[in-house]
Amino acid sequence: MLPHALARFRPPIATMASEASSAAPATACGVDEASRRRVIICGGGVIGACTAYFLASKAAGRVAITVVEKSAIACAASGKAGGFLALDWCDGTPVADLARASFLLHRSLSDLLDGPRTYGYRALTTLSLALSPSELSRSRSPALPSWIDGAAASRPRTIGTPETTAQVHPQLFTRALLSSATAEHGVEVVLGEVQSVDVSGGGAGVVLRDGRILPADAVVIALGPWSSRLPLVSALFHISGLKAHSIILRPPQPDAISPHALFLSYQPTPSSKILDPEVYPRPTGT
Ligand SMILES: Cc1cc2nc3c(=O)[nH]c(=O)nc-3n(C[C@H](O)[C@H](O)[C@H](O)COP(=O)(O)OP(=O)(O)OC[C@H]3O[C@@H](n4cnc5c(N)ncnc54)[C@H](O)[C@@H]3O)c2cc1C
């Protein structure tokens, strides 16, 4: 996941204070509207959706949350990703604990939100394979699932088990989380393009391209590779995108495809570059 910037700001700005009156209605949890903190989350990808979901579920009505998305929820990388999850593949790196916690959180979240049905959550066996179309092998490894051409695949190695690897359909996952945050916790989604985040004058405001200004106590910037377009972010550090292709195939008999993810290495000719496509069959039939 790409990093995102979290900007925290001081108490409500003047426009908010003047909007709030003593007759402000109480929310479902008994917190009156005037004392709720306003958080604007810029970006409706998986980072924005997860931030909204967890903030809303932990804050129990004490925070009013708005997600601002330019086009559609999960329209960018968060809708096109492989959706692959691994428990221990970051071990030995600074994010090892985070990756492990994230994997386990996905498992419990799936129990809570009916992940297998709602967004295609399932455990996987993950194989690493070398594809050698020029050197066809005579014997077929028993580790290969039936839908793989055994002659062209060699050296299968199990690099993940159902205990350590899993998947989600990333677009369905992102949308399911945000739908739950909207339905259960009143998170609001606004379609609009964030032009700037204004932190002058003792408060914060998100300025949209169409001229709307959304006042806030805190702003989360989760615009993926576009985050650096905001001077507030680019003044601190640079975030850039990394392009990757995603091709979706619909097999004629999706039920014949078992829950195996494949990490392939493929060298079309001895002198060409080794390519490393990844294959993630989904329970949704793609
Ligand atoms: C092909 C591919 C495969 C991948 N596979 C995996 C994988 O298997 N496992 C894994 O963990 N990760 C994978 N990733 C990485 C993962 O998809 C990304 O890290 C993740 O989706 C980033 O989420 P995000 O919310 O930060 O950004 P994004 O998904 O880019 O969301 C940013 C959102 O901000 C919106 N936006 C942009 N500018 C504005 C603006 N000015 N105003 C309002 N909204 C704006 C965009 O429309 C977009 O919806 C893959 C990525 C790709 C491309």
The ligand as a MOL file (V3000), in Angstrom:
LIG
                    3D

  0  0  0     0  0            999 V3000
M  V30 BEGIN CTAB
M  V30 COUNTS 53 58 0 0 0
M  V30 BEGIN ATOM
M  V30 1 C -2.0010 -4.1550 -10.8110 0
M  V30 2 C -1.8430 -3.9340 -9.3220 0
M  V30 3 C -1.8240 -5.0350 -8.4750 0
M  V30 4 C -1.6920 -4.8590 -7.0930 0
M  V30 5 N -1.7530 -5.9460 -6.2870 0
M  V30 6 C -1.7320 -5.8020 -4.9350 0
M  V30 7 C -1.9000 -6.9250 -4.0890 0
M  V30 8 O -2.0920 -8.0470 -4.5570 0
M  V30 9 N -1.8770 -6.7280 -2.7370 0
M  V30 10 C -1.6990 -5.4750 -2.1850 0
M  V30 11 O -1.6970 -5.3440 -0.9440 0
M  V30 12 N -1.5250 -4.3790 -2.9770 0
M  V30 13 C -1.5430 -4.5220 -4.3310 0
M  V30 14 N -1.4120 -3.4250 -5.1420 0
M  V30 15 C -1.1930 -2.1310 -4.5220 0
M  V30 16 C -2.5240 -1.5390 -4.0180 0
M  V30 17 O -3.5040 -1.6640 -5.0160 0
M  V30 18 C -2.3270 -0.0560 -3.6840 0
M  V30 19 O -1.2600 0.0850 -2.7890 0
M  V30 20 C -3.5750 0.5200 -3.0190 0
M  V30 21 O -4.7460 0.2520 -3.7850 0
M  V30 22 C -3.4090 2.0250 -2.8410 0
M  V30 23 O -4.5980 2.5070 -2.2690 0
M  V30 24 P -4.7990 4.0650 -2.0280 0
M  V30 25 O -6.1180 4.2190 -1.3560 0
M  V30 26 O -3.5840 4.6090 -1.3610 0
M  V30 27 O -4.7690 4.7330 -3.4770 0
M  V30 28 P -5.7640 4.6810 -4.7430 0
M  V30 29 O -6.4270 3.3610 -4.9220 0
M  V30 30 O -4.9540 5.2120 -5.8780 0
M  V30 31 O -6.8960 5.7090 -4.3340 0
M  V30 32 C -6.7200 7.0970 -4.4150 0
M  V30 33 C -8.0800 7.6940 -4.7300 0
M  V30 34 O -7.9540 9.1130 -4.7000 0
M  V30 35 C -8.7640 9.6390 -5.7380 0
M  V30 36 N -8.2640 10.9770 -6.0880 0
M  V30 37 C -7.1150 11.3080 -6.7350 0
M  V30 38 N -6.9790 12.6410 -6.7980 0
M  V30 39 C -8.0810 13.1640 -6.1890 0
M  V30 40 C -8.5170 14.4880 -5.9140 0
M  V30 41 N -7.7920 15.5680 -6.2760 0
M  V30 42 N -9.6880 14.6570 -5.2450 0
M  V30 43 C -10.4330 13.5940 -4.8240 0
M  V30 44 N -10.0620 12.3170 -5.0570 0
M  V30 45 C -8.9010 12.1050 -5.7360 0
M  V30 46 C -8.6280 8.6410 -6.8840 0
M  V30 47 O -9.7210 8.7480 -7.8150 0
M  V30 48 C -8.6020 7.3160 -6.1130 0
M  V30 49 O -9.9010 6.7540 -5.9960 0
M  V30 50 C -1.5320 -3.5550 -6.5360 0
M  V30 51 C -1.5620 -2.4450 -7.3880 0
M  V30 52 C -1.7270 -2.6270 -8.7610 0
M  V30 53 C -1.7830 -1.4080 -9.6620 0
M  V30 END ATOM
M  V30 BEGIN BOND
M  V30 1 1 1 2
M  V30 2 1 2 3
M  V30 3 2 2 52
M  V30 4 2 3 4
M  V30 5 1 4 5
M  V30 6 1 4 50
M  V30 7 2 5 6
M  V30 8 1 6 7
M  V30 9 1 6 13
M  V30 10 2 7 8
M  V30 11 1 7 9
M  V30 12 1 9 10
M  V30 13 2 10 11
M  V30 14 1 10 12
M  V30 15 2 12 13
M  V30 16 1 13 14
M  V30 17 1 14 15
M  V30 18 1 14 50
M  V30 19 1 15 16
M  V30 20 1 16 17
M  V30 21 1 16 18
M  V30 22 1 18 19
M  V30 23 1 18 20
M  V30 24 1 20 21
M  V30 25 1 20 22
M  V30 26 1 22 23
M  V30 27 1 23 24
M  V30 28 2 24 25
M  V30 29 1 24 26
M  V30 30 1 24 27
M  V30 31 1 27 28
M  V30 32 2 28 29
M  V30 33 1 28 30
M  V30 34 1 28 31
M  V30 35 1 31 32
M  V30 36 1 32 33
M  V30 37 1 33 34
M  V30 38 1 33 48
M  V30 39 1 34 35
M  V30 40 1 35 36
M  V30 41 1 35 46
M  V30 42 1 36 37
M  V30 43 1 36 45
M  V30 44 2 37 38
M  V30 45 1 38 39
M  V30 46 1 39 40
M  V30 47 2 39 45
M  V30 48 1 40 41
M  V30 49 2 40 42
M  V30 50 1 42 43
M  V30 51 2 43 44
M  V30 52 1 44 45
M  V30 53 1 46 47
M  V30 54 1 46 48
M  V30 55 1 48 49
M  V30 56 2 50 51
M  V30 57 1 51 52
M  V30 58 1 52 53
M  V30 END BOND
M  V30 END CTAB
M  END
